[in-house]
Amino acid sequence: MQKMITILGPTASGKTPLAVAVAARIGGEIISADSRQVYRRMDIGTGKDLGDYCCVVDGTTVDIPRHLIDICEPGTKYNLFQYQQDFFEVYNNIIGRGKTPILCGGTGLYIEAVLKGYKLSPVPQNQSLRDRLEGKSLDELTQMLVGLKAQNGSAMHNTTDVDSVQRAIRAIEIETYNKEHPMPLRELPPVDSLIIGVSIDRDLRREKITRRLQARLDEGMIDEVRGLLAEGIPAEDLIYYGLEYKYLTEYVIGRLSYDEMFRQLEIAIHQFAKRQMTWFRGMERRGFTIHWIDASLPMEEKVAEIVNLSS
């Protein structure tokens, strides 16, 4: 059986082009580990960069197979439980065809859950709880969530990515359900994987984030959000997805000025990248071995190092 390769790193570290180059070299297929790229028509804001999946091999343009991108409709609430089911279906299919799966993304919770083999039960909505939480601030909800996690001894739900009231309420809903319905985690077989971390200098990362944000705004990210709203997707549903969709939606509906939107979003993305690195360092403390590769190295050197590590 071909061992999986996992390529992780913070936003703007160049994970996807690296995964594509490795896939082209070894005949692999990419499984996305991004909690927002699952949504169709949410392309610019989630940074799908679908053109990156095309590369030239021996003079021929090759489209690298990719999975778990564009698999559900905007407005739905995709979650970790669904991701685990979808991941293992795709993973087993790729392995069954004799190909190498390459897990690539920045959602540490998704990556860790499938590598460890945790299996969670789906948590239903609790409308009475939601009604009780209505009107509370994000700070109040965050404090409630911290308290619940302490009571549950929970490590599987990532509070560091709670950047909207809706996300906080959903996290509280999950923790409340787990408290009221205690059940040991059922384990799926852990996935054996070589884990590669893309390390990027903090100042360079900040520079790339700002430059990429401006480029995506120039590419039509605001129009993308306007189009989703025009489809009838509620503004609060888009805000739930956080980061670009949170701040751009608030700009489009008039809650923020353009300058406020840009400044707040830029800060939020920088903070998100920092939280991603905190999660990955936490994975190392929890027993994962991550082989860090300098993002600034030439692509061929990075690919050669990964191929050497995987052989």
C-alpha positions as protocol buffer text, in pm:
chain_id: "A"
residue {
  index: 1
  type: MET
  ca { x: 0 y: 0 z: 0 }
}
residue {
  index: 2
  type: GLN
  ca { x: 132 y: 344 z: -92 }
}
residue {
  index: 3
  type: LYS
  ca { x: 189 y: 566 z: 210 }
}
residue {
  index: 4
  type: MET
  ca { x: 1 y: 896 z: 209 }
}
residue {
  index: 5
  type: ILE
  ca { x: 186 y: 1227 z: 201 }
}
residue {
  index: 6
  type: THR
  ca { x: 41 y: 1518 z: 400 }
}
residue {
  index: 7
  type: ILE
  ca { x: 144 y: 1873 z: 311 }
}
residue {
  index: 8
  type: LEU
  ca { x: 35 y: 2134 z: 563 }
}
residue {
  index: 9
  type: GLY
  ca { x: 122 y: 2492 z: 642 }
}
residue {
  index: 10
  type: PRO
  ca { x: -23 y: 2836 z: 710 }
}
residue {
  index: 11
  type: THR
  ca { x: -212 y: 3037 z: 453 }
}
residue {
  index: 12
  type: ALA
  ca { x: 7 y: 3188 z: 177 }
}
residue {
  index: 13
  type: SER
  ca { x: 287 y: 2936 z: 233 }
}
residue {
  index: 14
  type: GLY
  ca { x: 255 y: 2778 z: -112 }
}
residue {
  index: 15
  type: LYS
  ca { x: 112 y: 2441 z: -7 }
}
residue {
  index: 16
  type: THR
  ca { x: -99 y: 2377 z: -316 }
}
residue {
  index: 17
  type: PRO
  ca { x: 166 y: 2441 z: -585 }
}
residue {
  index: 18
  type: LEU
  ca { x: 403 y: 2218 z: -389 }
}
residue {
  index: 19
  type: ALA
  ca { x: 144 y: 1940 z: -357 }
}
residue {
  index: 20
  type: VAL
  ca { x: 73 y: 1963 z: -730 }
}
residue {
  index: 21
  type: ALA
  ca { x: 443 y: 1943 z: -816 }
}
residue {
  index: 22
  type: VAL
  ca { x: 486 y: 1637 z: -591 }
}
residue {
  index: 23
  type: ALA
  ca { x: 174 y: 1474 z: -739 }
}
residue {
  index: 24
  type: ALA
  ca { x: 307 y: 1531 z: -1091 }
}
residue {
  index: 25
  type: ARG
  ca { x: 640 y: 1374 z: -998 }
}
residue {
  index: 26
  type: ILE
  ca { x: 501 y: 1059 z: -833 }
}
residue {
  index: 27
  type: GLY
  ca { x: 161 y: 1017 z: -999 }
}
residue {
  index: 28
  type: GLY
  ca { x: -35 y: 1121 z: -692 }
}
residue {
  index: 29
  type: GLU
  ca { x: -381 y: 1265 z: -636 }
}
residue {
  index: 30
  type: ILE
  ca { x: -463 y: 1553 z: -403 }
}
residue {
  index: 31
  type: ILE
  ca { x: -719 y: 1541 z: -124 }
}
residue {
  index: 32
  type: SER
  ca { x: -805 y: 1890 z: 1 }
}
residue {
  index: 33
  type: ALA
  ca { x: -799 y: 1955 z: 375 }
}
residue {
  index: 34
  type: ASP
  ca { x: -968 y: 2294 z: 365 }
}
residue {
  index: 35
  type: SER
  ca { x: -1294 y: 2348 z: 550 }
}
residue {
  index: 36
  type: ARG
  ca { x: -1423 y: 2610 z: 304 }
}
residue {
  index: 37
  type: GLN
  ca { x: -1306 y: 2485 z: -36 }
}
residue {
  index: 38
  type: VAL
  ca { x: -1580 y: 2223 z: -20 }
}
residue {
  index: 39
  type: TYR
  ca { x: -1832 y: 2491 z: -127 }
}
residue {
  index: 40
  type: ARG
  ca { x: -1916 y: 2547 z: -493 }
}
residue {
  index: 41
  type: ARG
  ca { x: -1888 y: 2900 z: -637 }
}
residue {
  index: 42
  type: MET
  ca { x: -1688 y: 3014 z: -333 }
}
residue {
  index: 43
  type: ASP
  ca { x: -1369 y: 3021 z: -534 }
}
residue {
  index: 44
  type: ILE
  ca { x: -1174 y: 3343 z: -491 }
}
residue {
  index: 45
  type: GLY
  ca { x: -1250 y: 3392 z: -123 }
}
residue {
  index: 46
  type: THR
  ca { x: -1142 y: 3037 z: -34 }
}
residue {
  index: 47
  type: GLY
  ca { x: -829 y: 3059 z: -247 }
}
residue {
  index: 48
  type: LYS
  ca { x: -900 y: 2749 z: -455 }
}
residue {
  index: 49
  type: ASP
  ca { x: -657 y: 2866 z: -725 }
}
residue {
  index: 50
  type: LEU
  ca { x: -782 y: 2586 z: -948 }
}
residue {
  index: 51
  type: GLY
  ca { x: -537 y: 2684 z: -1220 }
}
residue {
  index: 52
  type: ASP
  ca { x: -256 y: 2565 z: -991 }
}
residue {
  index: 53
  type: TYR
  ca { x: -366 y: 2206 z: -1044 }
}
residue {
  index: 54
  type: CYS
  ca { x: -246 y: 2217 z: -1404 }
}
residue {
  index: 55
  type: CYS
  ca { x: 123 y: 2163 z: -1466 }
}
residue {
  index: 56
  type: VAL
  ca { x: 356 y: 2065 z: -1749 }
}
residue {
  index: 57
  type: VAL
  ca { x: 516 y: 1721 z: -1732 }
}
residue {
  index: 58
  type: ASP
  ca { x: 762 y: 1623 z: -2008 }
}
residue {
  index: 59
  type: GLY
  ca { x: 618 y: 1892 z: -2233 }
}
residue {
  index: 60
  type: THR
  ca { x: 256 y: 1784 z: -2177 }
}
residue {
  index: 61
  type: THR
  ca { x: 0 y: 1977 z: -1975 }
}
residue {
  index: 62
  type: VAL
  ca { x: -138 y: 1755 z: -1700 }
}
residue {
  index: 63
  type: ASP
  ca { x: -442 y: 1822 z: -1480 }
}
residue {
  index: 64
  type: ILE
  ca { x: -369 y: 1675 z: -1137 }
}
residue {
  index: 65
  type: PRO
  ca { x: -674 y: 1498 z: -989 }
}
residue {
  index: 66
  type: ARG
  ca { x: -817 y: 1679 z: -686 }
}
residue {
  index: 67
  type: HIS
  ca { x: -1081 y: 1571 z: -437 }
}
residue {
  index: 68
  type: LEU
  ca { x: -1311 y: 1725 z: -173 }
}
residue {
  index: 69
  type: ILE
  ca { x: -1331 y: 2058 z: -354 }
}
residue {
  index: 70
  type: ASP
  ca { x: -1670 y: 2184 z: -480 }
}
residue {
  index: 71
  type: ILE
  ca { x: -1871 y: 1906 z: -317 }
}
residue {
  index: 72
  type: CYS
  ca { x: -2157 y: 2099 z: -151 }
}
residue {
  index: 73
  type: GLU
  ca { x: -2367 y: 2410 z: -193 }
}
residue {
  index: 74
  type: PRO
  ca { x: -2304 y: 2746 z: -25 }
}
residue {
  index: 75
  type: GLY
  ca { x: -2534 y: 2805 z: 270 }
}
residue {
  index: 76
  type: THR
  ca { x: -2498 y: 2449 z: 399 }
}
residue {
  index: 77
  type: LYS
  ca { x: -2299 y: 2370 z: 714 }
}
residue {
  index: 78
  type: TYR
  ca { x: -2031 y: 2117 z: 622 }
}
residue {
  index: 79
  type: ASN
  ca { x: -1863 y: 1972 z: 930 }
}
residue {
  index: 80
  type: LEU
  ca { x: -1585 y: 1750 z: 1059 }
}
residue {
  index: 81
  type: PHE
  ca { x: -1802 y: 1439 z: 1074 }
}
residue {
  index: 82
  type: GLN
  ca { x: -1894 y: 1475 z: 707 }
}
residue {
  index: 83
  type: TYR
  ca { x: -1532 y: 1545 z: 616 }
}
residue {
  index: 84
  type: GLN
  ca { x: -1415 y: 1225 z: 780 }
}
residue {
  index: 85
  type: GLN
  ca { x: -1669 y: 1018 z: 589 }
}
residue {
  index: 86
  type: ASP
  ca { x: -1582 y: 1187 z: 259 }
}
residue {
  index: 87
  type: PHE
  ca { x: -1208 y: 1163 z: 322 }
}
residue {
  index: 88
  type: PHE
  ca { x: -1205 y: 790 z: 385 }
}
residue {
  index: 89
  type: GLU
  ca { x: -1421 y: 721 z: 79 }
}
residue {
  index: 90
  type: VAL
  ca { x: -1179 y: 917 z: -143 }
}
residue {
  index: 91
  type: TYR
  ca { x: -868 y: 785 z: 32 }
}
residue {
  index: 92
  type: ASN
  ca { x: -971 y: 421 z: -9 }
}
residue {
  index: 93
  type: ASN
  ca { x: -1058 y: 481 z: -373 }
}
residue {
  index: 94
  type: ILE
  ca { x: -717 y: 635 z: -449 }
}
residue {
  index: 95
  type: ILE
  ca { x: -529 y: 361 z: -263 }
}
residue {
  index: 96
  type: GLY
  ca { x: -739 y: 98 z: -441 }
}
residue {
  index: 97
  type: ARG
  ca { x: -623 y: 232 z: -777 }
}
residue {
  index: 98
  type: GLY
  ca { x: -260 y: 212 z: -673 }
}
residue {
  index: 99
  type: LYS
  ca { x: -211 y: 589 z: -657 }
}
residue {
  index: 100
  type: THR
  ca { x: -55 y: 798 z: -381 }
}
residue {
  index: 101
  type: PRO
  ca { x: -296 y: 1022 z: -185 }
}
residue {
  index: 102
  type: ILE
  ca { x: -156 y: 1365 z: -102 }
}
residue {
  index: 103
  type: LEU
  ca { x: -353 y: 1538 z: 175 }
}
residue {
  index: 104
  type: CYS
  ca { x: -303 y: 1912 z: 139 }
}
residue {
  index: 105
  type: GLY
  ca { x: -447 y: 2204 z: 335 }
}
residue {
  index: 106
  type: GLY
  ca { x: -439 y: 2433 z: 631 }
}
residue {
  index: 107
  type: THR
  ca { x: -736 y: 2316 z: 841 }
}
residue {
  index: 108
  type: GLY
  ca { x: -542 y: 2148 z: 1118 }
}
residue {
  index: 109
  type: LEU
  ca { x: -851 y: 2005 z: 1284 }
}
residue {
  index: 110
  type: TYR
  ca { x: -947 y: 1815 z: 968 }
}
residue {
  index: 111
  type: ILE
  ca { x: -593 y: 1691 z: 912 }
}
residue {
  index: 112
  type: GLU
  ca { x: -545 y: 1571 z: 1268 }
}
residue {
  index: 113
  type: ALA
  ca { x: -884 y: 1404 z: 1286 }
}
residue {
  index: 114
  type: VAL
  ca { x: -824 y: 1184 z: 981 }
}
residue {
  index: 115
  type: LEU
  ca { x: -461 y: 1107 z: 1063 }
}
residue {
  index: 116
  type: LYS
  ca { x: -555 y: 995 z: 1415 }
}
residue {
  index: 117
  type: GLY
  ca { x: -860 y: 810 z: 1293 }
}
residue {
  index: 118
  type: TYR
  ca { x: -1114 y: 975 z: 1520 }
}
residue {
  index: 119
  type: LYS
  ca { x: -1475 y: 913 z: 1436 }
}
residue {
  index: 120
  type: LEU
  ca { x: -1733 y: 1152 z: 1573 }
}
residue {
  index: 121
  type: SER
  ca { x: -2110 y: 1132 z: 1572 }
}
residue {
  index: 122
  type: PRO
  ca { x: -2309 y: 1403 z: 1393 }
}
residue {
  index: 123
  type: VAL
  ca { x: -2449 y: 1660 z: 1637 }
}
residue {
  index: 124
  type: PRO
  ca { x: -2807 y: 1776 z: 1567 }
}
residue {
  index: 125
  type: GLN
  ca { x: -2913 y: 2139 z: 1596 }
}
residue {
  index: 126
  type: ASN
  ca { x: -3048 y: 2244 z: 1936 }
}
residue {
  index: 127
  type: GLN
  ca { x: -3295 y: 2523 z: 1865 }
}
residue {
  index: 128
  type: SER
  ca { x: -3379 y: 2592 z: 2229 }
}
residue {
  index: 129
  type: LEU
  ca { x: -3009 y: 2636 z: 2307 }
}
residue {
  index: 130
  type: ARG
  ca { x: -2971 y: 2864 z: 2006 }
}
residue {
  index: 131
  type: ASP
  ca { x: -3265 y: 3073 z: 2125 }
}
residue {
  index: 132
  type: ARG
  ca { x: -3104 y: 3110 z: 2468 }
}
residue {
  index: 133
  type: LEU
  ca { x: -2774 y: 3219 z: 2315 }
}
residue {
  index: 134
  type: GLU
  ca { x: -2931 y: 3473 z: 2080 }
}
residue {
  index: 135
  type: GLY
  ca { x: -2811 y: 3826 z: 2151 }
}
residue {
  index: 136
  type: LYS
  ca { x: -2493 y: 3727 z: 2330 }
}
residue {
  index: 137
  type: SER
  ca { x: -2167 y: 3882 z: 2211 }
}
residue {
  index: 138
  type: LEU
  ca { x: -1882 y: 3686 z: 2054 }
}
residue {
  index: 139
  type: ASP
  ca { x: -1672 y: 3743 z: 2369 }
}
residue {
  index: 140
  type: GLU
  ca { x: -1949 y: 3607 z: 2593 }
}
residue {
  index: 141
  type: LEU
  ca { x: -1995 y: 3303 z: 2369 }
}
residue {
  index: 142
  type: THR
  ca { x: -1622 y: 3239 z: 2357 }
}
residue {
  index: 143
  type: GLN
  ca { x: -1602 y: 3238 z: 2737 }
}
residue {
  index: 144
  type: MET
  ca { x: -1894 y: 2993 z: 2752 }
}
residue {
  index: 145
  type: LEU
  ca { x: -1720 y: 2770 z: 2501 }
}
residue {
  index: 146
  type: VAL
  ca { x: -1394 y: 2774 z: 2696 }
}
residue {
  index: 147
  type: GLY
  ca { x: -1585 y: 2668 z: 3007 }
}
residue {
  index: 148
  type: LEU
  ca { x: -1764 y: 2384 z: 2830 }
}
residue {
  index: 149
  type: LYS
  ca { x: -1441 y: 2257 z: 2676 }
}
residue {
  index: 150
  type: ALA
  ca { x: -1281 y: 2254 z: 3021 }
}
residue {
  index: 151
  type: GLN
  ca { x: -1572 y: 2051 z: 3160 }
}
residue {
  index: 152
  type: ASN
  ca { x: -1562 y: 1806 z: 2868 }
}
residue {
  index: 153
  type: GLY
  ca { x: -1183 y: 1781 z: 2848 }
}
residue {
  index: 154
  type: SER
  ca { x: -1239 y: 1846 z: 2478 }
}
residue {
  index: 155
  type: ALA
  ca { x: -947 y: 1877 z: 2242 }
}
residue {
  index: 156
  type: MET
  ca { x: -1117 y: 1802 z: 1913 }
}
residue {
  index: 157
  type: HIS
  ca { x: -1308 y: 2125 z: 1851 }
}
residue {
  index: 158
  type: ASN
  ca { x: -1097 y: 2417 z: 1743 }
}
residue {
  index: 159
  type: THR
  ca { x: -1196 y: 2735 z: 1928 }
}
residue {
  index: 160
  type: THR
  ca { x: -912 y: 2930 z: 1770 }
}
residue {
  index: 161
  type: ASP
  ca { x: -1102 y: 2957 z: 1443 }
}
residue {
  index: 162
  type: VAL
  ca { x: -1422 y: 3094 z: 1600 }
}
residue {
  index: 163
  type: ASP
  ca { x: -1448 y: 3434 z: 1436 }
}
residue {
  index: 164
  type: SER
  ca { x: -1823 y: 3480 z: 1416 }
}
residue {
  index: 165
  type: VAL
  ca { x: -2121 y: 3448 z: 1650 }
}
residue {
  index: 166
  type: GLN
  ca { x: -2270 y: 3166 z: 1442 }
}
residue {
  index: 167
  type: ARG
  ca { x: -1951 y: 2960 z: 1456 }
}
residue {
  index: 168
  type: ALA
  ca { x: -1929 y: 3011 z: 1833 }
}
residue {
  index: 169
  type: ILE
  ca { x: -2291 y: 2905 z: 1881 }
}
residue {
  index: 170
  type: ARG
  ca { x: -2235 y: 2590 z: 1674 }
}
residue {
  index: 171
  type: ALA
  ca { x: -1924 y: 2506 z: 1877 }
}
residue {
  index: 172
  type: ILE
  ca { x: -2121 y: 2552 z: 2201 }
}
residue {
  index: 173
  type: GLU
  ca { x: -2396 y: 2332 z: 2056 }
}
residue {
  index: 174
  type: ILE
  ca { x: -2144 y: 2056 z: 1989 }
}
residue {
  index: 175
  type: GLU
  ca { x: -1983 y: 2078 z: 2332 }
}
residue {
  index: 176
  type: THR
  ca { x: -2324 y: 2087 z: 2504 }
}
residue {
  index: 177
  type: TYR
  ca { x: -2432 y: 1774 z: 2312 }
}
residue {
  index: 178
  type: ASN
  ca { x: -2112 y: 1594 z: 2408 }
}
residue {
  index: 179
  type: LYS
  ca { x: -2162 y: 1689 z: 2773 }
}
residue {
  index: 180
  type: GLU
  ca { x: -2521 y: 1564 z: 2775 }
}
residue {
  index: 181
  type: HIS
  ca { x: -2446 y: 1252 z: 2567 }
}
residue {
  index: 182
  type: PRO
  ca { x: -2106 y: 1130 z: 2687 }
}
residue {
  index: 183
  type: MET
  ca { x: -1969 y: 873 z: 2447 }
}
residue {
  index: 184
  type: PRO
  ca { x: -1611 y: 759 z: 2395 }
}
residue {
  index: 185
  type: LEU
  ca { x: -1461 y: 845 z: 2059 }
}
residue {
  index: 186
  type: ARG
  ca { x: -1487 y: 553 z: 1822 }
}
residue {
  index: 187
  type: GLU
  ca { x: -1162 y: 509 z: 1640 }
}
residue {
  index: 188
  type: LEU
  ca { x: -1117 y: 456 z: 1270 }
}
residue {
  index: 189
  type: PRO
  ca { x: -783 y: 311 z: 1164 }
}
residue {
  index: 190
  type: PRO
  ca { x: -522 y: 588 z: 1180 }
}
residue {
  index: 191
  type: VAL
  ca { x: -373 y: 681 z: 844 }
}
residue {
  index: 192
  type: ASP
  ca { x: 1 y: 628 z: 806 }
}
residue {
  index: 193
  type: SER
  ca { x: 137 y: 944 z: 647 }
}
residue {
  index: 194
  type: LEU
  ca { x: 459 y: 1129 z: 588 }
}
residue {
  index: 195
  type: ILE
  ca { x: 383 y: 1480 z: 714 }
}
residue {
  index: 196
  type: ILE
  ca { x: 549 y: 1776 z: 545 }
}
residue {
  index: 197
  type: GLY
  ca { x: 516 y: 2125 z: 692 }
}
residue {
  index: 198
  type: VAL
  ca { x: 581 y: 2429 z: 475 }
}
residue {
  index: 199
  type: SER
  ca { x: 766 y: 2683 z: 688 }
}
residue {
  index: 200
  type: ILE
  ca { x: 755 y: 3046 z: 577 }
}
residue {
  index: 201
  type: ASP
  ca { x: 926 y: 3345 z: 736 }
}
residue {
  index: 202
  type: ARG
  ca { x: 676 y: 3549 z: 939 }
}
residue {
  index: 203
  type: ASP
  ca { x: 749 y: 3879 z: 764 }
}
residue {
  index: 204
  type: LEU
  ca { x: 736 y: 3717 z: 421 }
}
residue {
  index: 205
  type: ARG
  ca { x: 409 y: 3547 z: 514 }
}
residue {
  index: 206
  type: ARG
  ca { x: 257 y: 3879 z: 619 }
}
residue {
  index: 207
  type: GLU
  ca { x: 374 y: 4043 z: 297 }
}
residue {
  index: 208
  type: LYS
  ca { x: 230 y: 3760 z: 85 }
}
residue {
  index: 209
  type: ILE
  ca { x: -101 y: 3769 z: 273 }
}
residue {
  index: 210
  type: THR
  ca { x: -146 y: 4142 z: 211 }
}
residue {
  index: 211
  type: ARG
  ca { x: -42 y: 4115 z: -153 }
}
residue {
  index: 212
  type: ARG
  ca { x: -269 y: 3816 z: -213 }
}
residue {
  index: 213
  type: LEU
  ca { x: -565 y: 3986 z: -45 }
}
residue {
  index: 214
  type: GLN
  ca { x: -532 y: 4286 z: -275 }
}
residue {
  index: 215
  type: ALA
  ca { x: -494 y: 4059 z: -579 }
}
residue {
  index: 216
  type: ARG
  ca { x: -809 y: 3865 z: -491 }
}
residue {
  index: 217
  type: LEU
  ca { x: -1006 y: 4185 z: -445 }
}
residue {
  index: 218
  type: ASP
  ca { x: -883 y: 4293 z: -789 }
}
residue {
  index: 219
  type: GLU
  ca { x: -987 y: 3953 z: -931 }
}
residue {
  index: 220
  type: GLY
  ca { x: -1349 y: 4006 z: -827 }
}
residue {
  index: 221
  type: MET
  ca { x: -1385 y: 3866 z: -477 }
}
residue {
  index: 222
  type: ILE
  ca { x: -1644 y: 4131 z: -388 }
}
residue {
  index: 223
  type: ASP
  ca { x: -1849 y: 4042 z: -697 }
}
residue {
  index: 224
  type: GLU
  ca { x: -1827 y: 3676 z: -594 }
}
residue {
  index: 225
  type: VAL
  ca { x: -1988 y: 3763 z: -260 }
}
residue {
  index: 226
  type: ARG
  ca { x: -2250 y: 3981 z: -429 }
}
residue {
  index: 227
  type: GLY
  ca { x: -2333 y: 3691 z: -660 }
}
residue {
  index: 228
  type: LEU
  ca { x: -2380 y: 3451 z: -368 }
}
residue {
  index: 229
  type: LEU
  ca { x: -2610 y: 3700 z: -194 }
}
residue {
  index: 230
  type: ALA
  ca { x: -2802 y: 3747 z: -520 }
}
residue {
  index: 231
  type: GLU
  ca { x: -2861 y: 3370 z: -530 }
}
residue {
  index: 232
  type: GLY
  ca { x: -3055 y: 3410 z: -208 }
}
residue {
  index: 233
  type: ILE
  ca { x: -2792 y: 3284 z: 33 }
}
residue {
  index: 234
  type: PRO
  ca { x: -2854 y: 3471 z: 360 }
}
residue {
  index: 235
  type: ALA
  ca { x: -2585 y: 3718 z: 464 }
}
residue {
  index: 236
  type: GLU
  ca { x: -2554 y: 3551 z: 804 }
}
residue {
  index: 237
  type: ASP
  ca { x: -2477 y: 3218 z: 635 }
}
residue {
  index: 238
  type: LEU
  ca { x: -2188 y: 3376 z: 446 }
}
residue {
  index: 239
  type: ILE
  ca { x: -2067 y: 3553 z: 761 }
}
residue {
  index: 240
  type: TYR
  ca { x: -2065 y: 3210 z: 930 }
}
residue {
  index: 241
  type: TYR
  ca { x: -1787 y: 3096 z: 694 }
}
residue {
  index: 242
  type: GLY
  ca { x: -1556 y: 3357 z: 844 }
}
residue {
  index: 243
  type: LEU
  ca { x: -1257 y: 3553 z: 715 }
}
residue {
  index: 244
  type: GLU
  ca { x: -1312 y: 3679 z: 358 }
}
residue {
  index: 245
  type: TYR
  ca { x: -1682 y: 3594 z: 350 }
}
residue {
  index: 246
  type: LYS
  ca { x: -1747 y: 3748 z: 690 }
}
residue {
  index: 247
  type: TYR
  ca { x: -1584 y: 4084 z: 617 }
}
residue {
  index: 248
  type: LEU
  ca { x: -1678 y: 4115 z: 251 }
}
residue {
  index: 249
  type: THR
  ca { x: -2041 y: 4037 z: 327 }
}
residue {
  index: 250
  type: GLU
  ca { x: -2043 y: 4299 z: 600 }
}
residue {
  index: 251
  type: TYR
  ca { x: -1900 y: 4546 z: 347 }
}
residue {
  index: 252
  type: VAL
  ca { x: -2152 y: 4456 z: 76 }
}
residue {
  index: 253
  type: ILE
  ca { x: -2452 y: 4490 z: 312 }
}
residue {
  index: 254
  type: GLY
  ca { x: -2321 y: 4820 z: 444 }
}
residue {
  index: 255
  type: ARG
  ca { x: -2198 y: 4733 z: 791 }
}
residue {
  index: 256
  type: LEU
  ca { x: -1837 y: 4823 z: 707 }
}
residue {
  index: 257
  type: SER
  ca { x: -1670 y: 5075 z: 479 }
}
residue {
  index: 258
  type: TYR
  ca { x: -1423 y: 4946 z: 220 }
}
residue {
  index: 259
  type: ASP
  ca { x: -1125 y: 5065 z: 423 }
}
residue {
  index: 260
  type: GLU
  ca { x: -1264 y: 4911 z: 744 }
}
residue {
  index: 261
  type: MET
  ca { x: -1328 y: 4585 z: 561 }
}
residue {
  index: 262
  type: PHE
  ca { x: -976 y: 4569 z: 415 }
}
residue {
  index: 263
  type: ARG
  ca { x: -804 y: 4659 z: 741 }
}
residue {
  index: 264
  type: GLN
  ca { x: -1006 y: 4422 z: 959 }
}
residue {
  index: 265
  type: LEU
  ca { x: -983 y: 4137 z: 709 }
}
residue {
  index: 266
  type: GLU
  ca { x: -609 y: 4178 z: 669 }
}
residue {
  index: 267
  type: ILE
  ca { x: -564 y: 4161 z: 1047 }
}
residue {
  index: 268
  type: ALA
  ca { x: -797 y: 3860 z: 1071 }
}
residue {
  index: 269
  type: ILE
  ca { x: -601 y: 3665 z: 806 }
}
residue {
  index: 270
  type: HIS
  ca { x: -270 y: 3740 z: 980 }
}
residue {
  index: 271
  type: GLN
  ca { x: -421 y: 3617 z: 1308 }
}
residue {
  index: 272
  type: PHE
  ca { x: -560 y: 3308 z: 1134 }
}
residue {
  index: 273
  type: ALA
  ca { x: -218 y: 3218 z: 992 }
}
residue {
  index: 274
  type: LYS
  ca { x: -68 y: 3252 z: 1339 }
}
residue {
  index: 275
  type: ARG
  ca { x: -338 y: 3024 z: 1483 }
}
residue {
  index: 276
  type: GLN
  ca { x: -270 y: 2768 z: 1210 }
}
residue {
  index: 277
  type: MET
  ca { x: 96 y: 2752 z: 1312 }
}
residue {
  index: 278
  type: THR
  ca { x: -7 y: 2721 z: 1677 }
}
residue {
  index: 279
  type: TRP
  ca { x: -222 y: 2419 z: 1583 }
}
residue {
  index: 280
  type: PHE
  ca { x: 59 y: 2254 z: 1383 }
}
residue {
  index: 281
  type: ARG
  ca { x: 306 y: 2303 z: 1669 }
}
residue {
  index: 282
  type: GLY
  ca { x: 43 y: 2149 z: 1894 }
}
residue {
  index: 283
  type: MET
  ca { x: 27 y: 1848 z: 1664 }
}
residue {
  index: 284
  type: GLU
  ca { x: 400 y: 1799 z: 1720 }
}
residue {
  index: 285
  type: ARG
  ca { x: 346 y: 1809 z: 2096 }
}
residue {
  index: 286
  type: ARG
  ca { x: 69 y: 1551 z: 2052 }
}
residue {
  index: 287
  type: GLY
  ca { x: 311 y: 1307 z: 1889 }
}
residue {
  index: 288
  type: PHE
  ca { x: 308 y: 1386 z: 1517 }
}
residue {
  index: 289
  type: THR
  ca { x: 640 y: 1412 z: 1335 }
}
residue {
  index: 290
  type: ILE
  ca { x: 634 y: 1703 z: 1091 }
}
residue {
  index: 291
  type: HIS
  ca { x: 923 y: 1746 z: 849 }
}
residue {
  index: 292
  type: TRP
  ca { x: 950 y: 2121 z: 793 }
}
residue {
  index: 293
  type: ILE
  ca { x: 1061 y: 2253 z: 454 }
}
residue {
  index: 294
  type: ASP
  ca { x: 1155 y: 2614 z: 385 }
}
residue {
  index: 295
  type: ALA
  ca { x: 895 y: 2772 z: 158 }
}
residue {
  index: 296
  type: SER
  ca { x: 1159 y: 2995 z: -4 }
}
residue {
  index: 297
  type: LEU
  ca { x: 1357 y: 2702 z: -148 }
}
residue {
  index: 298
  type: PRO
  ca { x: 1332 y: 2640 z: -525 }
}
residue {
  index: 299
  type: MET
  ca { x: 1039 y: 2413 z: -612 }
}
residue {
  index: 300
  type: GLU
  ca { x: 1261 y: 2138 z: -748 }
}
residue {
  index: 301
  type: GLU
  ca { x: 1456 y: 2124 z: -421 }
}
residue {
  index: 302
  type: LYS
  ca { x: 1139 y: 2101 z: -215 }
}
residue {
  index: 303
  type: VAL
  ca { x: 994 y: 1826 z: -435 }
}
residue {
  index: 304
  type: ALA
  ca { x: 1321 y: 1631 z: -432 }
}
residue {
  index: 305
  type: GLU
  ca { x: 1335 y: 1646 z: -53 }
}
residue {
  index: 306
  type: ILE
  ca { x: 978 y: 1520 z: -18 }
}
residue {
  index: 307
  type: VAL
  ca { x: 1032 y: 1240 z: -269 }
}
residue {
  index: 308
  type: ASN
  ca { x: 1348 y: 1140 z: -84 }
}
residue {
  index: 309
  type: LEU
  ca { x: 1168 y: 1140 z: 253 }
}
residue {
  index: 310
  type: SER
  ca { x: 882 y: 930 z: 109 }
}
residue {
  index: 311
  type: SER
  ca { x: 1104 y: 667 z: -50 }
}
